[in-house]
Amino acid sequence: MKHICHISTTFNLRSGSARRTSAIIRESVGLGYRVSLVIGRDHDLTESDLPGVEIYPVPRMVKYVKPGYDCRAPWDIKKILAKIKPDLVHTHLAKGGILGRLAAKRAGIPYILHTVHGPTFPSRIGLHKRIIYRTMERFCGRMTDQFVFVGKELQQTYLQARVCSRANSHVIQTGRPDNVVDRQPLSDSKRKRLRNEVFGGFGEDFLIVTVGRLVPAKQLEHAVSITAKLRQKGVPARLAIVGKSLLVEEQGYEYRLLQLARDLQVDEFVVFTGFRTDVPDIMDAADVVLLTSRYEGLPNVAVEALIAKKPMVAYNVSGISEVLKHKKTGYIVQQGDMDHAVAGLLFCHSGGMKLSEQDERQRNATLDYFRESTMVRKKMNLYKQIFSSLNCGE
């Protein structure tokens, strides 16, 4: 029985990366693989979440930089790998990718695969940090047999940085459950009820929704400021921020957003919904989706907006043009350009974004790339190829 060990910095089932990795793990178990999961301190897993999977927590593996922990975590992971002896280590996320690959190399694991869910060295971070992270990725790239990227643009960034090569890298787009992709639009009555429920009884206003973890990388202060700018222009805009902070280090961000809304005198027009499981329905009920992230790998929220058939105004982050078509299914503006984001929202408010039959066909074709079944099938095929190559080498 072939043994796959996944390593991830965090594993919270309210985050997209954990949900997608869970789907891959469940399919692997169903196909007869032995599967282990090494996870950091921050997780919400119970034994019933992934039956048949061996789970090994590493308390010193944490998301944010903590030198004392970061120096010792690879040794903790190495001890686990030396004990369970997997045939393949599959690492996820930035910190888990670096620490996990270092540990796997030291433990003599036959094959190392790394999935890049988002950029480790985006252009929007400081130059010195970008150089450090890029250097670390190059170093770890030398001990990585194969890379998987969630988007083509993300892959291109790593190719240009000489972290990987085309020969050892693949693009497997992030997947949403098939039943979500194939969901039926809300009825008029349910849409009206949800508009009033989520936006506080003001269902006739111009309703904007933004979705994601409440962390500075999502740059949600821009969403609040954009809402204020729209109201200054006489647009009855209301904003629903869907999501929450998951880690202790992130808890203060929501308070800062609340304070900004008060300072801009739009606190009564901004709603914090917390975590919701009905995101496509909320998007369906809203008028437009807004994405203000500083960086992304491939924005899952853009896929959800496409599923909900709602226009999105988005900053130009990695992968956005792989999902949206400008002025057809989305309105893409330069990173951080709030004035043009306001213009895009005004364009949507005036009814300027309508799908033609050709656009609808393109939408359906695009969504086929982002089905969970497609993602899982491609990942299982990759595992099969990897194990075939290992057998040939025996």
N, C-alpha and C positions, 0 to 999 in steps of 0.2 A: 504494500500500500504506500503510494507516494505521499510525502508529508510536506505540507505548505505551512509556513509560519508567517503571519502578518505582523508587522510592527507599526504602531501608530502613536503619535505623541498624545493625542486626546481621542476619546471615543464617546461622544455624546450623541445619542440617537436623535436629538433635535437638530443636529448639523447635517448638511448634505453629504459631506465626505464619509461620515460614519454610516449613514443610511445606505450609500452606494456600496461601501466596502462590506456591509452586512449582507447585501443581496448577493455579492460575489462569494462570500463565505458560505452562505446557505446553499448555493448552487454547487459549490465544490464538495460540500459534505454529501449532498444528494448524489453526486457522481462517484462517491466512494473514496475521495481523498481524506487523509487524516489532516485536520486543520488545527493549528494553534494560533493564539492571538496574544501578543505582548503589547500591553498598553500602559500609558503613563498614569500619573496620579489622578488626572481629571477625566473621569468617565462615569457613566450612569448605568453600566451593564449589570445584569443579574444572570444567573445561570440559565434561567428560562428564556432569555433573549436569543441566545445562540446555542441551542441544544446540540450536544455532540462535539462542541468546540472546547479545547483546553485553553483556559484564560490565565495569563500570568501578569499581574500588575507589577509595575516598577515605580515605586513612590518617588524616586529621584529623577524620573523623566517628566519634565514639565514644559509647557508651551513657551513661556517667556524666559529670557536669559537669566540664569542663576548659576554663576560659575562653580560654586561648590558642588551643586548637584550635577551640572553638565559634565564635569570632569569624571565623576564616578558612575554616572548612568551607563556608559558603554560597558563597563566591567560588570555591572549588574545584569545587563542584557546578555553579555557573553556567557556568563555562568548558566543562564537559562538555556541558551542555544547549545552549549556544550552538553547539557543534560538531555535535551529532547532530540537533538541531532536531526533537524529538518533537512529535506533535500533541496528545498527552495525557500529563501527568505524574500518576502515581498514587503517593502517598506512604503510608508505613506506620510505625507505632510513634511514640512521643512525640517523641523527638529528631529522627528522620528526617522526621517530619511538619512540625516547625517549620522546620528548616534547609532541607528540600527545597522547601517551599512558598515560603519567602523567595527561594531561588535561582530557582525556576520563574517567579515573578512578575518578578524582575529580568531574566530571560532572555526575557521576552515570550512564554511558552508559551501557546498558545490556550486550554487547558482544564486545570484543576487539580482532581483528585479525591483525597480523603484518607480512608483507612480507620482508624477508631479501634478498636484491638484491646483497649484497656484504658484506665481513667481516668487522665488526666494530673494531675488535681487531686482525688484522693480525700479524703474527710473524715478519713481516718486519718493523714494527714500533717500537719505543723505548719501553723498558720494563715498565717504569713508566706510559706512555700513555696506553699501552696495559692493565695494571692492572686496571687503572681507567675506561677505556671503558668496560672491561669485567665485572667489579663490577656494573657499571650502567646497563649493559644488564641483568645481573642476577636480579637486583632489579626490572627492568621493566618487566622481564620475569614472575615475580610472579603475575603481574596484566594482563597478556596476556592469553586469552583463547585458541587461536590457532596460530601456526606459519606456514608460507609457506616459503620454501627455493627454490631458483632457481636451485640448484644442490645438489647431494647427498653428495659430499665431504664437502660442506658448512654446510649442516645439521649436519654431523658428528662432525665438529668443535664445533658447538654450543651444541651438546649433551655432548661432552667431557668436555666442560666448565660448564656444569650443568645450562645452560640458559633455556633449554626446556627439554621435554621428548619425547620419541617416540610416546607416546599416544596422545600428542597434537601438533605434527609437521607433515608436509606433504612436499613432493617434487613435485613441478610443474615447469618443465623446461621452460626457456624463449622461446618465440615463435617468428618466423619471418613470415611475411605474406605468405599465401599459394602460391600466384602467384610468389613470389620470390623463394620459395623452388622449385617450378616446372618450373623455368625459363629455356629457351632454351640456349645453348651455343652461344656465338657470332659467327657470320660468320667470315671467315678469313679476309675479307676486313675491317669489322668494328673493329676487334681486332687490325689489323695493324694501322688503323686510330687512335684508342684510345691509343695505345702504344706511338705513336708519339705525340699525343695531350697532354697526361698527363706527359710524361717523356721528353718533350722538343725536340722532333725530333730525338731521339736516340733509336728507336724501336728495333734495332738489339742487343743492349746491354743486360746484365743480369739485369732484372727489378724487384725490390723488392718493395712491398707496405706494409705500416703499417697504421692501421686505429684506430682512437679513439680521444677523446677529448685531447687537448694539455694541459695536467696537469702533474705535477711531478710524480704522481702515475703510469703513463704509462711508465716512465723511457725511454723516447725517445732519451735521450742523448746516451743510449746504441746502439740504432738503427743507429745513426749517426756514432758512433765509429766503429761499426761492418762494416758499409759500407767502412769506411776508411781502415780497416784491410783487407777487400776483395780486394780493389784496390791495396794495397801494395803487395798482392799475385798475381797480374796480372789479376785479374778478372774484366772485364769492368762493375762493379756494379753501378747501379743508384737506388736511393731511393726516393719514393713518400710518403710523410707524409700527409695522408688524415684526415682532421678534423680541429677543431679550439678550442680555449678557449672560454667558454661560460660566465664566470663570471668575474667581474672586478678584483677580487683578483688573477686571473689566467693569466692576460694579459701579464705579463713579461716573461712567460716561452718560448714563441715562439722566442723572441729576444735572449734568452740565447742559444737556439738551433742553431739559425743562427750564433751566435758568435762562438759556438763550431765548427760548420762546417767550418767556416773561419779559425779557429785555426788549424784544422786538414787538411786544404787545400782540402776539398771536397765540398765546397759550390756550385760549378758549377755542382755537381752530385747529389745534394739533392734538391727536389722540394716540396714546401708547397702548396697543392692544395686548402686548406680551406675546408669548409663543402661541401660534395657531396651527391647527392641522388642516384647515380648509383654505389654504392660501389661494389656489386657483379660483375658488368661489368668491373670495374677497376681491380678487383682481377683476373677475367678471362683474361684480357689483359696482366697482369703481369706474371712473371715467378714463383714467390713465395711470400707468405705472411709471415710477421715477427711480432711476439708478444713479447714485452720486458717488460710487466707490472710487477710492484712489487707485486701486488695482484689483484685478480678478484673474483667475486662470481661464475659465470660461463661465460667465455669469449664469448660474442655474435659474436665477430670477427672470432672466430674459427668455429662457425656454418656457417658464411658467406663464409669462405674459403672452407668448405666442400660443400656448395651449388655450388660454382664456380668451384669445382673440381680442386682446386689448393693446392699444398702442403704447409704446414705451418711449420716454425721453431719457436718454442715457449718455453719460460721459463716455468718451472713447477709451474703454479699457480693453485689455487683451481678450479676444474671442467674441466681442460684441458684434462685429460685422459677420461672424460665422453664423449668427442666429437671426439678426435683424436686417431688413432692407430699408435704407434711409428714405424717409418720407412715404414709405409704403406700410411697413409694420413697425417702424420705429423712427425716432428723430435723434440722430447721433451728433453730439457736439464735442468740442475739444475739452480735454480734462480740466475741470475746475472752472469752466466758463459758465457762471451762473446766469449772466445776461442772455446768452444764447439758449440756455436751458429754459429760461422764462419764455423766450420767443417760441421754442418748441412746444411748450405747454399751451401757449396762446394759439398756436397752429392747431393743436388737438382740440382746444376749446371751441374753435370756430368750425370744427367739423372737417378740417383739411385732410385727415388721414382716413381714407376709406379703401377697403380691399376690393379690387376687381376680381373677376373669375380667375384670371391668370395669376394674380397675387395669392389667391386662395389655394390654387394648385401648388404654387411654390411653397406656401406655408406647410401644406401637408407633406410635401416631399422632404422639407427641412426637418420636420418633427420626427420622421422615421429614423433619422440619425440619433435622436435623443430618447429613444425608447430604452427602458431598463432591460428588456429582453435582448435588444441589439447589443448593448454594452456587455451584458453577461455572456452572451454567446461569443463575442470577440475575445473576451478575457479568457474563457475556457479554451478556445482555440489556441491562444497564446500559451497557456499552461501545457496543452498537449504538445505543441511544437517544442517547448523547452524540455519536457521530459523525454521526448523522442531523441533530442540532441544529446541529452545526458546518457541515455541508453546506448546510443551509437558510440559514445566515447568510452564505454566500459570495455 
